[in-house]
Amino acid sequence: MHIASLKEVVSAEEWKLRCDLAACYRLVAAYGWSDLVFTHISARIPGPEHHFLINPYGLMFDEITASSLVKVDQHCNKLHDTPFPVNPAGFVIHSAIHAVREDAGCVLQTHSRAGVAVSAQKCGVLPISQQSTFVLASLAYHEYEGVAIRDDEKARLQADLGEAKYLMLRNHGLLTVGKSVPEAFLNMYTFENTCRIQIDAQAGGELVQVNPAILQGLAQVMKTVTVGQGADLAWPALLRKCDRLDPSYKT
């Protein structure tokens, strides 16, 4: 499938964002978190216009490229010529979060097997792994209201999320918020592994829970672990991984 490059059409800042977001889609596919053509990762384009990039609906995540990403407004109206459709219903959750969280540069949502499994457990995320401690430091829950296509759900979703970075959508899946694409991805990597570890651990014997006192001060601990660079520490290596797998995401 030939897609005309937008590299010389958009600003350098938007092009970099497009490359990062396309890489994020490829990584979600590579790590097995995708759900065919469903779910979405959205990124806010810097500026006062409230414009966003989202996936061309109908492409597998490992097919998405920087130029195929669709620019939309806050109502998911397409802002440029593209042969691809978008899914306004899929943007309901994302637009709700972007509207109230200025720090939401990227919103990533998945329907992974482990994530949905834990979202269906009454206990939610248990403090049983090092990964879970980072999630529990900024975790919120939103009750299932059916497929998220109604605008009236937005207010409840916004209230439930608050200032959290991790949102468990009950009976639905996982969602992360990041200031950037790398941060949203790293948050999801931690969230997903938290859920996978929990499901695996529950298949064994009695669980040992982390001392609640350890859950305090996790933000500073994460800053120390990442040498003050946050998600930017791992992102260049993840881009190299994308290049090894298939560098076409940058086209």
C-alpha angles and dihedrals in degrees: 000000000000116000120183112242118250094194094108093038103056130051120275089247093054092045092055089049090050091052092048093048093046088050089051091054090049091049093049087054093045092053092048099247098120125105104211105273094335132103123041146233115205130190129194116232108227113253141069096281098083094229124160142193120229137166123280101250112244099032121110112241091248089058097055119113135185091256096046094058111108124231112220139171124239090279092052095251111153113249100194140033111279134154090223129089124225128216111237091184090057091053094058094091093040096048090049091056097042089051095061105025114070088183092058100105089153134018118196123190129183141181096205119164095243093042094052090044093057091041087061093053116097091219093057116195112002123209095240104118140042088247091055092056091064092048095047090053089069109015131138134175132219121195119235115261099171126269106348101245102116122093092213089070091063097081093052091047091051092048093049094048095048108158096332123129095207124053124185109206102208114240087355117068147262134315132187133190123208137175086231140014092260092052094049090049095049090048090053092047088056093043094048094048090047089058095043091051091048094052091047093047092049089058089064134051135307114329125237113215126212117254107263090228089067090063090070119095096013094144091064091044091054090048089054093046092053094044090244092299098100114194091348089076093067101028099082089053090049090052089052088052089053090050091053092048098044125327092200090097086083094060 
